[in-house]
Amino acid sequence: MRDLRGYGGRPPSVRWPGDARLAVSFVVNFEEGAEYSVSEGDARNESVYEVVAGRPDADPCIDSHYEYATRVAWWRVVEAFQCHAAPFTLSACGRAVERSPWLAQDAVERGHEVSAHGYRWEEHAGMEEAAERSAIDATVRAIEQATGRRPVGWHTRSASSANTRRLLVQAGFLYDSDAYNDDTPYHVAVDGRRHLVLPYAFDTNDMQFQHTQRFATAGQFSEYVCDAFDWLAQEGRTMPRMLSVGLHLRMIGRPGRMKALESILGHMAGAGCAWFATREQIARHWIAHVPP
């Protein structure tokens, strides 16, 4: 049953470390190598990107757009975060990690979290339970083999299935981000157990450069995200607030958009009221301070 009320304006009185007004979660999505590609045996090519011709056969054009993420963008993006000493969560598809294990390993070495984003970059809605369980297991295995660490967080591309959250709990996940309905973490009951949800966001997300052209320039994206930060920081004086900023290597990592990331990080750091944290850090803090 849907919960349309949530905290009802009265979230738990949790304070973030250092008495920060809000927790800021940057999520860098790592999907490249897990997208659909006819050249690699799939029935179709991925269409979510700047090239939308939708060729029915192998498309080296769109393949090369995705390759930009690992060849160039990773280094650019990770250095920007390092300059501001800001950790992020690398939301990684299992097959992407298998194809480029060095990227996940570099993320861990730099102090970032690697969480699970499905095995392929695909929706789980309508997936048979056995197939979904297998996909979750394959994702965990790929990340653990590459990094030596089992992922504790999960985010499904778009719609999850009716079984996803239960399967994640059974697999031992600490949290999932398959919700967009709050600015504060919350618990749900799954099979008699308490499970944490860290809501995600599609508005403060660079996917909007492609999906809607809501953001045409780096300045527009930066202004929007900084406005969201400022508003939540104001509310954070009296309640625990969390801001999720979704990024994709092949998108934000282009030179014409990197200024947005630099501006966002600089604005937040300069405000002096943000706790830059991985989603695992946020989850563990919340669990430790919200009684069962």
SEMI-395225 format. One record per residue: x, z, y of N, C-alpha, C in turn; residue number from 1; residue in three letters. Coordinates in Angstrom, 2 decimals. Each point is the difference from the previous one (the first is absolute). Layout:
N
     npx     npz     npy    capx    capz    capy     cpx     cpz     cpy num residuo
       X       Z       Y       X       Z       Y       X       Z       Y NUM     ALA
...
***
This chain:
292
     npx     npz     npy    capx    capz    capy     cpx     cpz     cpy num residuo
    0.84    0.00   -1.20   -0.84    0.00    1.20    0.88    0.00    1.26   1     MET
   -0.38   -0.79    0.98    0.77   -0.08    1.24   -0.12    1.29    0.81   2     ARG
    1.08    0.36    0.66    0.02    1.16    0.89    0.04   -0.51    1.43   3     ASP
   -1.12    0.03    0.67   -0.09   -0.51    1.36    0.25    1.07    1.06   4     LEU
    0.19    1.25   -0.43    0.17    1.10    0.95    1.46    0.44    0.15   5     ARG
    0.75    0.00   -1.10    1.38    0.43    0.07    0.12    1.45    0.40   6     GLY
    0.93    0.27    0.92    0.21    1.37    0.47   -1.05    0.43    1.01   7     TYR
   -0.85   -0.90    0.43   -1.03    0.37    0.96    0.56    0.53    1.31   8     GLY
    1.14   -0.53    0.42    0.61    0.45    1.26    0.77    1.28   -0.11   9     GLY
    0.12    0.55   -1.21    0.71    1.28   -0.20    1.02   -0.12   -1.13  10     ARG
    1.07   -0.77    0.20    1.02   -0.10   -1.03    0.75    1.31   -0.16  11     PRO
    0.72    0.17   -1.11    0.77    1.24   -0.21    0.99    0.22    1.14  12     PRO
    0.30    1.25    0.26    0.90    0.35    1.11    1.46   -0.08   -0.44  13     SER
    0.40   -1.17   -0.42    1.38   -0.23   -0.46    0.84   -0.45    1.20  14     VAL
    1.19    0.55    0.11    0.94   -0.46    1.02    1.13   -0.74   -0.70  15     ARG
    0.48   -1.05    0.65    1.11   -0.77   -0.55    1.33    0.69    0.30  16     TRP
    1.04   -0.31   -0.76    1.31    0.62    0.24    0.46   -0.14    1.44  17     PRO
    0.63    1.06    0.51    0.47   -0.03    1.38   -1.13    0.03    1.00  18     GLY
   -1.21    0.34   -0.46   -1.19    0.03    0.84   -0.26   -1.36    0.65  19     ASP
    0.35   -1.08   -0.72   -0.28   -1.35    0.49   -1.50   -0.22    0.12  20     ALA
   -0.38   -0.82    0.95   -1.44   -0.24    0.20   -0.57   -0.96   -1.03  21     ARG
    0.83   -0.88   -0.55   -0.52   -0.89   -1.03    1.13   -0.46   -0.92  22     LEU
   -0.40   -0.31   -1.22    0.93   -0.58   -0.97   -0.09   -1.51    0.11  23     ALA
    1.14   -0.64    0.08    0.05   -1.46    0.10    0.57   -0.56   -1.29  24     VAL
   -0.80   -0.82   -0.66    0.40   -0.61   -1.27    0.16   -1.50    0.18  25     SER
    1.24   -0.47   -0.02    0.25   -1.43   -0.03    0.03   -0.44   -1.46  26     PHE
   -0.75   -1.05   -0.30   -0.05   -0.54   -1.36    0.53   -1.43    0.06  27     VAL
    1.14   -0.23   -0.63    0.58   -1.33   -0.08   -0.38   -0.59   -1.35  28     VAL
   -0.86   -0.99    0.02   -0.48   -0.60   -1.24    1.00   -1.00   -0.55  29     ASN
    0.33    0.14   -1.27    0.96   -0.87   -0.67   -0.73   -0.74   -1.11  30     PHE
   -0.44   -1.22    0.29   -0.84   -0.78   -0.90    0.67   -1.29   -0.46  31     GLU
    1.07   -0.37    0.68    0.62   -1.30   -0.21    0.70   -0.08   -1.35  32     GLU
   -0.43   -0.98   -0.79    0.44   -0.11   -1.39   -1.12    0.37   -0.95  33     GLY
   -1.04    0.64    0.54   -1.18    0.37   -0.81   -1.22   -0.82    0.39  34     ALA
    0.15   -0.85    1.04   -1.12   -0.83    0.43   -0.21   -1.16   -0.98  35     GLU
   -1.15   -0.64    0.07   -0.29   -1.12   -0.90    0.79   -1.23    0.43  36     TYR
    0.54   -0.71   -0.98    0.79   -1.20    0.28   -0.09   -0.94   -1.19  37     SER
   -0.48   -1.21    0.25   -0.10   -1.00   -1.06    1.38   -0.31   -0.57  38     VAL
    1.02    0.07    0.84    1.36   -0.31   -0.45    0.49    1.01   -1.03  39     SER
   -0.69    1.15   -0.10    0.41    1.03   -0.96   -1.05    0.20   -1.10  40     GLU
   -0.86   -1.00   -0.15   -0.93    0.02   -1.12   -1.40    0.49    0.29  41     GLY
   -0.29    0.36    1.25   -1.35    0.46    0.34   -0.93   -1.19    0.22  42     ASP
   -1.29    0.25   -0.07   -0.98   -1.06    0.15   -0.20   -0.44    1.45  43     ALA
    0.45    0.83    0.93   -0.17   -0.31    1.42    1.14    0.61    0.80  44     ARG
    0.09   -0.44    1.25    0.97    0.57    0.92   -0.66    1.04    0.88  45     ASN
    0.78    0.97    0.46   -0.51    0.98    0.95   -0.33   -0.72    1.30  46     GLU
   -1.11    0.41    0.64   -0.44   -0.67    1.23    0.11    0.89    1.22  47     SER
    0.32    1.28   -0.17    0.05    0.90    1.14    1.36   -0.10    0.66  48     VAL
    0.08   -0.88    0.95    1.21   -0.13    0.82   -0.25   -1.08    1.04  49     TYR
    1.04   -0.43    0.68   -0.16   -0.95    1.08   -0.35   -1.39   -0.51  50     GLU
    0.39   -0.30   -1.23   -0.31   -1.30   -0.58   -1.25    0.15   -0.85  51     VAL
   -1.06   -0.72    0.34   -1.27    0.17   -0.70   -0.53   -1.33   -0.52  52     VAL
    0.90   -0.94   -0.31   -0.43   -1.31   -0.47   -0.65    0.10   -1.37  53     ALA
    0.41    0.98   -0.82   -0.62    0.20   -1.30    0.31   -1.11   -1.00  54     GLY
    1.24   -0.39   -0.13    0.38   -1.04   -0.95   -0.31    0.44   -1.42  55     ARG
   -0.49   -0.93   -0.84   -0.32    0.34   -1.39    1.23    0.00   -0.91  56     PRO
    1.11   -0.55    0.49    1.21   -0.06   -0.82    1.08    0.89    0.61  57     ASP
    1.20   -0.05   -0.52    1.09    0.83    0.51    0.19   -0.24    1.50  58     ALA
    0.19    1.09    0.73    0.10   -0.08    1.45    1.28    0.70    0.47  59     ASP
    1.11   -0.72    0.05    1.26    0.63    0.44   -0.05    0.47    1.44  60     PRO
   -0.92   -0.53    0.78   -0.14    0.43    1.39   -0.43    1.45    0.09  61     CYS
   -1.13    0.33   -0.66   -0.47    1.38    0.08    0.90    0.93   -0.80  62     ILE
    0.59   -0.49   -1.08    0.96    0.82   -0.76    1.13    0.46    0.92  63     ASP
    0.50   -0.92    0.80    1.14    0.34    0.86   -0.39    0.95    1.12  64     SER
   -1.25   -0.03    0.43   -0.45    0.96    1.00    0.08    1.42   -0.56  65     HIS
   -0.39    0.17   -1.25    0.08    1.32   -0.62    1.45    0.42   -0.22  66     TYR
    0.86   -0.95   -0.31    1.41    0.31   -0.23    0.69    0.56    1.25  67     GLU
   -0.56   -0.32    1.16    0.60    0.49    1.25    0.06    1.53    0.01  68     TYR
   -0.95    0.63   -0.66   -0.09    1.46    0.00    1.25    0.64   -0.58  69     ALA
    0.44   -0.49   -1.14    1.12    0.62   -0.69    1.34   -0.54    0.49  70     THR
    0.03   -1.24    0.44    1.25   -0.61    0.44    0.44    0.51    1.38  71     ARG
   -0.97    0.22    0.88    0.33    0.31    1.40   -0.71    1.25    0.52  72     VAL
   -1.32    0.05   -0.17   -0.80    1.00    0.70    0.32    1.44   -0.41  73     ALA
    0.28    0.23   -1.28    0.26    1.36   -0.45    1.08    0.66    0.84  74     TRP
    1.12   -0.68    0.19    1.13    0.57    0.71   -0.35    0.31    1.45  75     TRP
   -0.76   -0.88    0.59   -0.41    0.16    1.40   -0.92    1.20    0.15  76     ARG
   -0.98    0.10   -0.88   -1.00    1.07    0.09    0.61    1.36   -0.32  77     VAL
    0.78    0.07   -1.09    0.53    1.29   -0.41    0.99    0.54    1.02  78     VAL
    0.74   -0.88    0.66    0.94    0.47    1.02   -0.74    0.56    1.21  79     GLU
   -1.13   -0.58    0.35   -0.79    0.52    1.12   -0.46    1.43   -0.27  80     ALA
   -0.45    0.25   -1.22   -0.43    1.36   -0.36    1.20    0.95   -0.03  81     PHE
    1.12   -0.49   -0.46    1.17    0.85   -0.07    0.46    0.42    1.39  82     GLN
   -0.11   -0.90    0.95    0.40    0.32    1.37   -0.82    1.14    0.59  83     CYS
   -1.23    0.15   -0.47   -0.88    1.06    0.51   -0.13    1.16   -0.99  84     HIS
    0.79   -0.03   -1.08   -0.04    1.06   -1.01   -1.42    0.26   -0.49  85     ALA
   -0.74   -1.08   -0.20   -1.40    0.12   -0.42   -0.17   -0.47   -1.44  86     ALA
   -0.41    0.88   -0.90   -0.24   -0.41   -1.38   -1.32   -0.75   -0.12  87     PRO
   -0.09   -0.85   -1.00   -1.26   -0.71   -0.25   -0.28   -0.03   -1.50  88     PHE
   -1.19   -0.45   -0.34   -0.38   -0.20   -1.39    0.05   -1.48   -0.31  89     THR
    0.80   -0.38   -0.97    0.05   -1.38   -0.46   -1.06   -0.15   -1.08  90     LEU
   -1.09   -0.65    0.34   -1.11   -0.20   -0.93    0.30   -1.26   -0.79  91     SER
    0.49    0.16   -1.23    0.62   -1.09   -0.73   -0.79   -0.44   -1.23  92     ALA
   -0.17   -1.31   -0.12   -0.57   -0.56   -1.22    1.05    0.04   -1.11  93     CYS
   -0.43    0.30   -1.21    0.94    0.13   -1.10    0.81   -1.25   -0.24  94     GLY
   -0.64   -1.15    0.02    0.75   -1.23   -0.27    0.96   -0.33    1.13  95     ARG
   -0.36    0.35    1.22    0.92   -0.20    1.12    1.26    0.83   -0.21  96     ALA
   -0.17    1.23   -0.47    1.15    0.88   -0.27    0.83   -0.58   -1.15  97     VAL
   -0.65   -0.53   -1.03    0.74   -0.60   -1.10    0.83   -1.19    0.48  98     GLU
   -0.54   -0.77    0.94    0.70   -1.18    0.50    1.13    0.36    0.95  99     ARG
   -0.20    1.05    0.79    1.01    0.42    0.98    0.21    1.51   -0.07 100     SER
    0.53    0.49   -1.12    0.18    1.45   -0.15    0.92    0.60    1.05 101     PRO
    0.94   -0.79    0.49    0.94    0.48    1.01   -0.71    0.48    1.26 102     TRP
   -1.15   -0.62    0.33   -0.72    0.38    1.21   -0.59    1.40   -0.14 103     LEU
   -0.65    0.26   -1.13   -0.56    1.33   -0.24    1.11    1.04   -0.08 104     ALA
    1.12   -0.37   -0.61    1.12    0.92   -0.09    0.58    0.32    1.37 105     GLN
    0.08   -1.01    0.85    0.51    0.22    1.36   -0.94    0.92    0.78 106     ASP
   -1.31   -0.16   -0.21   -0.97    0.85    0.68    0.21    1.46   -0.38 107     ALA
    0.17    0.26   -1.29    0.19    1.38   -0.48    1.31    0.57    0.55 108     VAL
    1.04   -0.80   -0.02    1.30    0.47    0.50   -0.06    0.38    1.48 109     GLU
   -0.88   -0.63    0.74   -0.15    0.28    1.42   -1.00    1.12    0.28 110     ARG
   -0.60    0.57   -1.05   -0.90    1.13    0.16   -1.46   -0.32    0.13 111     GLY
   -0.41   -1.22   -0.38   -1.40   -0.39    0.08   -0.69    0.19   -1.34 112     HIS
   -1.31    0.09    0.02   -0.80    0.12   -1.22   -0.34   -1.39   -0.52 113     GLU
    0.02   -0.16   -1.31   -0.52   -1.22   -0.62   -1.28    0.36   -0.74 114     VAL
   -1.11   -0.51    0.47   -1.29    0.25   -0.64   -0.49   -1.27   -0.69 115     SER
   -1.11    0.11   -0.73   -0.49   -1.11   -0.82   -1.11   -0.77    0.70 116     ALA
    0.09   -1.33   -0.10   -0.94   -0.90    0.67   -0.56   -1.03   -0.99 117     HIS
   -0.12    0.43   -1.26   -0.46   -0.91   -1.04    1.17   -0.74   -0.62 118     GLY
   -0.21   -0.59   -1.16    1.07   -0.77   -0.62    0.11   -1.37    0.67 119     TYR
   -1.08   -0.76   -0.03   -0.10   -1.21    0.81   -0.68    0.37    1.31 120     ARG
    0.11   -0.87    0.98   -0.71    0.22    1.26   -1.41   -0.55   -0.20 121     TRP
   -0.87    0.87   -0.53   -1.33   -0.45   -0.40   -1.02    1.12    0.15 122     GLU
   -1.26   -0.39    0.13   -1.08    0.98    0.02   -0.21    0.55   -1.41 123     GLU
   -0.48    1.24   -0.06   -0.33    0.59   -1.30   -1.50   -0.02   -0.26 124     HIS
   -0.78   -0.36    0.99   -1.45   -0.07   -0.19   -0.33   -0.99   -1.11 125     ALA
   -0.83    0.45   -0.93   -0.40   -0.86   -1.10    0.98   -0.05   -1.15 126     GLY
    1.13    0.68    0.10    1.00   -0.01   -1.06   -0.47    0.87   -1.16 127     MET
    0.20   -0.48   -1.20   -0.35    0.80   -1.18    0.87    1.26   -0.03 128     GLU
   -0.56    1.11   -0.50    0.70    1.27    0.04    1.35   -0.06   -0.72 129     GLU
    0.04   -0.62   -1.16    1.26   -0.07   -0.74    1.04   -0.79    0.77 130     ALA
   -0.42   -1.09    0.64    0.92   -0.82    0.77    0.50    0.76    1.23 131     ALA
   -0.90    0.76    0.61    0.40    0.76    1.19    0.96    1.12   -0.38 132     GLU
   -0.26    0.67   -1.09    0.90    1.05   -0.45    1.39   -0.58   -0.27 133     ARG
    0.02   -1.18   -0.60    1.26   -0.67   -0.29    0.73   -0.38    1.28 134     SER
   -0.74   -0.47    1.00    0.61   -0.37    1.28    0.59    1.21    0.71 135     ALA
   -0.71    1.12   -0.06    0.51    1.24    0.62    1.27    0.45   -0.72 136     ILE
   -0.03   -0.02   -1.32    1.18    0.42   -0.77    1.20   -0.91    0.29 137     ASP
   -0.25   -1.31    0.10    1.09   -0.95    0.25    0.60    0.22    1.38 138     ALA
   -0.83    0.34    0.98    0.48    0.27    1.35    0.88    1.24    0.02 139     THR
   -0.47    1.05   -0.62    0.78    1.25   -0.07    1.33   -0.26   -0.69 140     VAL
   -0.04   -0.71   -1.09    1.21   -0.27   -0.78    1.02   -0.80    0.81 141     ARG
   -0.46   -1.01    0.70    0.91   -0.85    0.78    0.69    0.80    1.10 142     ALA
   -0.75    0.84    0.71    0.58    0.79    1.08    0.94    1.05   -0.53 143     ILE
   -0.42    0.66   -1.07    0.84    1.06   -0.57    1.30   -0.57   -0.56 144     GLU
   -0.05   -1.16   -0.62    1.21   -0.60   -0.56    0.96   -0.42    1.10 145     GLN
   -0.53   -0.47    1.12    0.86   -0.47    1.09    0.59    1.13    0.81 146     ALA
   -0.79    1.06    0.23    0.42    1.06    0.93    0.35    1.31   -0.66 147     THR
   -0.39    0.18   -1.26    0.21    1.27   -0.66   -1.02    1.04    0.39 148     GLY
   -1.01   -0.41    0.77   -1.04    0.94    0.46   -1.38   -0.57   -0.29 149     ARG
   -0.86    0.83   -0.54   -1.37   -0.41   -0.29   -0.81    0.04    1.29 150     ARG
   -0.75   -1.05    0.33   -0.81    0.02    1.22   -1.13    1.03   -0.11 151     PRO
   -0.33    0.64    1.11   -1.07    1.00    0.00   -1.21   -0.47    0.81 152     VAL
    0.14   -1.13    0.70   -1.09   -0.51    0.82   -0.39   -1.40   -0.40 153     GLY
   -1.24   -0.36    0.29   -0.54   -1.31   -0.40   -0.88   -0.56    1.10 154     TRP
    0.06   -1.33    0.16   -0.94   -0.70    0.88   -0.33   -1.34   -0.63 155     HIS
   -1.29   -0.27   -0.21   -0.46   -1.25   -0.58   -0.16   -1.05    1.09 156     THR
    0.39   -1.23   -0.30   -0.30   -1.08    0.93   -1.52   -0.15    0.10 157     ARG
   -0.52    0.17    1.20   -1.43   -0.16    0.25   -0.81    0.90   -0.93 158     SER
   -0.99   -0.55   -0.69   -0.95    0.84   -0.73    0.56    0.50   -1.33 159     ALA
   -0.20    1.28   -0.25    0.34    0.59   -1.29   -1.20   -0.15   -0.94 160     SER
    0.16    0.42   -1.24   -1.11   -0.05   -0.95   -0.67    1.37   -0.08 161     SER
   -1.06    0.07   -0.75   -0.69    1.28   -0.19    0.86    0.97   -0.80 162     ALA
    1.02   -0.52   -0.68    0.85    0.84   -0.86    1.33    0.37    0.63 163     ASN
    0.37   -0.65    1.10    1.37    0.13    0.52    0.41    1.44    0.23 164     THR
   -0.78    0.74    0.74    0.40    1.36    0.38    0.11    0.90   -1.24 165     ARG
   -0.91   -0.15   -0.92    0.08    0.80   -1.23    1.27   -0.34   -0.79 166     ARG
    0.33   -1.28   -0.09    1.20   -0.41   -0.71    1.26    0.50    0.69 167     LEU
   -0.02    0.04    1.33    1.15    0.51    0.74    0.20    1.49   -0.25 168     LEU
   -1.09    0.74   -0.02    0.08    1.44   -0.28    0.54    0.22   -1.41 169     VAL
   -0.50   -0.77   -0.94    0.47    0.13   -1.38    1.49   -0.35   -0.12 170     GLN
    0.46   -0.90    0.86    1.41   -0.41   -0.03    0.90    0.96    0.77 171     ALA
   -0.60    1.02    0.64    0.79    1.02    0.66    0.35   -0.27    1.45 172     GLY
   -0.72   -0.89    0.67    0.29   -0.28    1.40   -0.41    1.18    0.88 173     PHE
    0.80    0.25    1.02   -0.26    1.10    0.94   -1.08   -0.37    1.00 174     LEU
   -0.02   -1.25    0.43   -0.95   -0.45    1.02   -0.25   -1.49   -0.16 175     TYR
   -1.10   -0.46    0.60   -0.19   -1.44    0.19   -0.45   -0.24    1.43 176     ASP
    0.11   -1.25    0.42   -0.37   -0.38    1.38   -1.10   -1.04    0.00 177     SER
   -0.85    0.02   -1.02   -1.09   -0.97   -0.13   -1.23    0.42    0.77 178     ASP
    0.17    0.30    1.28   -1.12    0.36    0.87    0.41   -0.25    1.44 179     ALA
   -1.00   -0.25    0.83    0.24   -0.36    1.40   -0.99    0.74    0.91 180     TYR
   -0.42    1.20   -0.47   -1.15    0.65    0.59    0.31    1.27    0.78 181     ASN
    1.27    0.27    0.30    0.31    1.25    0.70    1.37   -0.11    0.66 182     ASP
    0.27    0.93    0.90    1.31    0.13    0.63    0.70    1.27   -0.47 183     ASP
   -0.52    0.59   -1.07    0.52    1.24   -0.55   -0.06   -0.07   -1.52 184     THR
    1.02    0.48   -0.70   -0.06    0.02   -1.47   -1.17    0.84   -0.49 185     PRO
   -0.45   -0.27   -1.21   -1.07    0.81   -0.59    0.08   -0.07   -1.52 186     TYR
   -0.59    1.00   -0.63   -0.03    0.07   -1.45   -1.33   -0.53   -0.55 187     HIS
    0.07   -0.56   -1.19   -1.20   -0.39   -0.73    0.12    0.55   -1.42 188     VAL
   -1.13    0.16   -0.65   -0.02    0.47   -1.39   -0.01   -1.21   -0.93 189     ALA
    0.95   -0.05   -0.92    0.09   -1.08   -0.97    0.16    0.60   -1.38 190     VAL
   -1.00   -0.20   -0.84    0.04    0.56   -1.36    0.30    1.49    0.01 191     ASP
   -0.60    0.73    0.92    0.17    1.43    0.06    1.31    0.46    0.62 192     GLY
    0.78   -0.94    0.51    1.27    0.34    0.65   -0.03   -0.37    1.48 193     ARG
    0.79    0.73    0.77    0.08   -0.26    1.43    1.06   -1.07    0.26 194     ARG
   -0.39   -1.05    0.68    0.89   -1.13    0.27    0.03   -0.28    1.49 195     HIS
    1.18   -0.30    0.53    0.16   -0.19    1.44   -0.09   -1.48    0.38 196     LEU
   -0.71   -0.24    1.08   -0.11   -1.34    0.59    0.66    0.02    1.37 197     VAL
    0.94   -0.90    0.20    0.61   -0.20    1.33   -0.56   -1.30    0.54 198     LEU
   -0.98    0.05    0.89   -0.63   -1.23    0.48    1.02   -0.95    0.64 199     PRO
   -0.24   -1.29   -0.21    0.85   -1.06    0.55   -0.77   -0.65    1.15 200     TYR
    0.58   -1.00    0.64   -0.67   -0.65    1.13    0.33   -1.48    0.03 201     ALA
   -0.99   -0.82    0.29    0.21   -1.43    0.14    0.07   -0.45    1.46 202     PHE
   -0.38    0.88    0.92    0.05   -0.43    1.41    1.42    0.13    0.57 203     ASP
    0.68    1.11   -0.28    1.39    0.19    0.44    0.91   -0.59   -1.07 204     THR
   -0.13   -1.29   -0.19    0.60   -0.68   -1.14    0.39   -1.42    0.40 205     ASN
    1.23   -0.40   -0.31    0.44   -1.32    0.42   -0.66   -1.14   -0.77 206     ASP
   -0.81    0.30   -1.02   -0.77   -1.05   -0.67   -0.94   -0.69    0.98 207     MET
   -0.33    0.70    1.09   -0.91   -0.59    0.99    0.63   -1.17    0.75 208     GLN
    1.30   -0.17   -0.11    0.61   -1.22    0.54   -0.52   -1.22   -0.75 209     PHE
   -0.30    0.16   -1.30   -0.46   -1.11   -0.82   -1.51   -0.04   -0.17 210     GLN
   -0.59    1.11   -0.37   -1.41   -0.01   -0.38   -0.94   -0.40    1.13 211     HIS
    0.23    0.54    1.17   -0.97   -0.19    1.08    0.59   -0.52    1.29 212     THR
    1.34   -0.07    0.06    0.68   -0.32    1.26   -0.36    1.02    1.08 213     GLN
   -0.35    1.22   -0.44   -0.26    1.06    0.96    1.25    0.25    0.85 214     ARG
    1.15   -0.12   -0.63    1.26    0.15    0.72    0.72   -1.34   -0.03 215     PHE
    0.25   -0.56    1.16    0.73   -1.26    0.09    1.46    0.23    0.37 216     ALA
    0.28    1.13    0.63    1.36    0.27    0.45    0.43    1.40   -0.41 217     THR
    1.30    0.22    0.05    0.53    1.33   -0.30   -0.57    1.03    0.95 218     ALA
   -0.15   -0.37    1.26   -0.50    0.93    1.01   -1.41    0.47   -0.29 219     GLY
   -0.85   -0.88   -0.48   -1.38    0.37   -0.30   -0.06    1.00   -1.16 220     GLN
    0.79   -0.26   -1.03    0.04    0.91   -1.15    0.54    1.36    0.42 221     PHE
    1.08   -0.01    0.74    0.61    1.25    0.45   -0.97    0.81    0.86 222     SER
   -0.66   -0.66    0.92   -0.92    0.70    0.89   -1.13    0.65   -0.80 223     GLU
   -0.53   -0.72   -0.98   -1.11    0.52   -0.79    0.43    1.22   -0.81 224     TYR
    1.14   -0.10   -0.69    0.47    1.11   -0.82    0.34    1.20    0.86 225     VAL
    0.64   -0.23    1.14    0.36    1.11    0.88   -1.25    0.67    0.59 226     CYS
   -1.01   -0.78    0.29   -1.27    0.59    0.48   -0.61    0.89   -1.08 227     ASP
    0.05   -0.45   -1.25   -0.52    0.81   -1.11    0.80    1.29   -0.12 228     ALA
    1.30   -0.11    0.12    0.88    1.17   -0.07   -0.35    1.00    1.10 229     PHE
   -0.13   -0.49    1.22   -0.28    0.88    1.13   -1.33    0.74   -0.17 230     ASP
   -0.99   -0.71   -0.49   -1.32    0.63   -0.17    0.04    1.07   -1.09 231     TRP
    0.62   -0.32   -1.12    0.08    0.97   -1.08    0.88    1.19    0.38 232     LEU
    1.02   -0.24    0.78    0.85    1.11    0.45   -0.79    0.96    0.89 233     ALA
   -0.93   -0.56    0.77   -0.85    0.84    0.83   -0.92    0.85   -0.88 234     GLN
   -0.63   -0.62   -1.00   -0.86    0.74   -0.91    0.80    1.00   -0.83 235     GLU
    1.26   -0.35   -0.24    0.85    0.85   -0.82    0.33    1.34    0.61 236     GLY
   -0.36    0.22    1.23    0.18    1.33    0.60   -0.83    1.05   -0.72 237     ARG
   -1.15   -0.42   -0.54   -0.92    0.97   -0.59   -0.34   -0.26   -1.47 238     THR
    0.45   -1.15   -0.55   -0.31   -0.31   -1.40    1.10   -0.85   -0.60 239     MET
    0.17    0.04   -1.32    1.05   -0.79   -0.63   -0.37   -1.48   -0.05 240     PRO
    0.80   -0.83    0.63   -0.26   -1.43    0.01    1.17   -0.75   -0.61 241     ARG
   -0.31   -1.16   -0.56    1.00   -0.83   -0.68   -0.21   -1.44    0.42 242     MET
    1.09   -0.69    0.32   -0.06   -1.41    0.37    0.76   -0.81   -1.03 243     LEU
   -0.67   -1.01   -0.57    0.66   -0.92   -0.93    0.25   -1.32    0.72 244     SER
    1.23   -0.50   -0.11    0.36   -1.29    0.58    0.47   -0.88   -1.15 245     VAL
   -0.75   -1.04   -0.29    0.32   -0.89   -1.11    0.85   -1.17    0.45 246     GLY
    1.10   -0.23   -0.71    0.92   -1.07    0.33    0.31   -0.82   -1.25 247     LEU
    0.35   -1.26    0.21    0.38   -0.89   -1.10    1.29   -0.71    0.39 248     HIS
    0.94    0.00   -0.89    1.32   -0.55    0.33   -0.08   -1.42    0.52 249     LEU
   -0.80   -0.85   -0.65   -0.06   -1.40    0.38   -0.74   -0.22    1.32 250     ARG
   -0.64    1.06    0.50   -0.76   -0.12    1.24    0.71    0.68    1.16 251     MET
    0.13    1.33   -0.05    0.64    0.70    1.12    1.47   -0.37    0.10 252     ILE
    0.61   -0.43   -1.11    1.43   -0.29   -0.02    0.41   -1.28    0.68 253     GLY
   -0.95   -0.79    0.47    0.33   -1.21    0.76    0.52    0.40    1.39 254     ARG
    0.99   -0.72    0.52    0.62    0.41    1.27   -0.98    0.11    1.16 255     PRO
   -1.06   -0.80   -0.02   -0.97    0.07    1.09   -0.90    1.21   -0.05 256     GLY
    0.08    0.78   -1.10   -0.86    1.18   -0.14    0.79    1.30   -0.06 257     ARG
    1.30   -0.09   -0.21    0.81    1.22   -0.14   -0.03    0.87    1.25 258     MET
   -0.18   -0.61    1.16   -0.06    0.79    1.22   -1.16    0.99   -0.05 259     LYS
   -1.06   -0.38   -0.72   -1.14    0.91   -0.14    0.41    1.26   -0.74 260     ALA
    0.72   -0.16   -1.09    0.43    1.17   -0.77    0.93    0.88    0.81 261     LEU
    0.94   -0.60    0.70    0.91    0.77    0.85   -0.75    0.77    1.07 262     GLU
   -0.98   -0.65    0.60   -0.78    0.64    1.06   -0.85    1.14   -0.55 263     SER
   -0.60   -0.21   -1.15   -0.84    1.03   -0.63    0.83    1.22   -0.35 264     ILE
    1.11   -0.22   -0.66    0.86    1.11   -0.39    0.53    0.76    1.22 265     LEU
    0.39   -0.74    1.01    0.51    0.63    1.21   -1.06    0.82    0.72 266     GLY
   -1.20   -0.53    0.07   -1.10    0.71    0.66   -0.33    1.30   -0.72 267     HIS
   -0.10   -0.08   -1.30   -0.36    1.19   -0.78    1.11    1.05    0.04 268     MET
    1.23   -0.44   -0.16    1.11    0.94    0.04    0.12    0.66    1.37 269     ALA
   -0.23   -0.79    1.03    0.10    0.52    1.36   -1.09    0.99    0.35 270     GLY
   -1.14   -0.08   -0.69   -1.10    0.91    0.30    0.31    1.43   -0.44 271     ALA
    0.86    0.13   -0.98    0.44    1.33   -0.43   -1.04    0.82   -0.73 272     GLY
   -1.04   -0.64   -0.50   -1.07    0.78   -0.65   -0.34   -0.54   -1.38 273     CYS
    0.82   -0.92   -0.53   -0.31   -0.63   -1.28    0.87    0.53   -1.11 274     ALA
   -0.58    0.12   -1.17    0.76    0.27   -1.22    0.06   -1.31   -0.78 275     TRP
    1.15   -0.68    0.02    0.19   -1.20   -0.80    0.21    0.45   -1.44 276     PHE
   -0.84   -0.48   -0.90    0.07    0.50   -1.37   -0.41   -1.08   -0.98 277     ALA
    0.52    0.13   -1.22   -0.49   -0.86   -1.08   -1.36    0.52   -0.42 278     THR
   -0.73   -0.80   -0.73   -1.31    0.44   -0.45    0.14    1.12   -1.04 279     ARG
    1.06   -0.04   -0.77    0.22    1.10   -0.93    0.21    1.31    0.75 280     GLU
    0.76   -0.02    1.07    0.22    1.21    0.79   -1.31    0.52    0.59 281     GLN
   -0.81   -0.91    0.50   -1.29    0.39    0.57   -0.88    0.60   -1.10 282     ILE
   -0.03   -0.65   -1.15   -0.83    0.47   -1.12    0.41    1.40   -0.44 283     ALA
    1.28    0.21   -0.17    0.47    1.31   -0.48   -0.26    1.09    1.03 284     ARG
    0.15   -0.33    1.29   -0.29    0.99    1.04   -1.48    0.36   -0.02 285     HIS
   -0.84   -1.00   -0.13   -1.45    0.24    0.01   -0.42    0.85   -1.20 286     TRP
    0.50   -0.35   -1.16   -0.36    0.75   -1.22    0.46    1.44    0.10 287     ILE
    1.18    0.21    0.63    0.53    1.35    0.11   -0.76    0.87    1.00 288     ALA
   -0.71   -0.64    0.93   -0.66    0.77    1.07   -1.52   -0.02   -0.04 289     HIS
   -0.57   -0.76   -0.92   -1.45    0.01   -0.15   -0.35    0.65   -1.34 290     VAL
   -0.58    1.17    0.01   -0.28    0.71   -1.26   -1.01   -0.74   -0.86 291     PRO
    0.09    0.19   -1.33   -0.95   -0.66   -0.92   -1.44    0.42    0.31 292     PRO
***
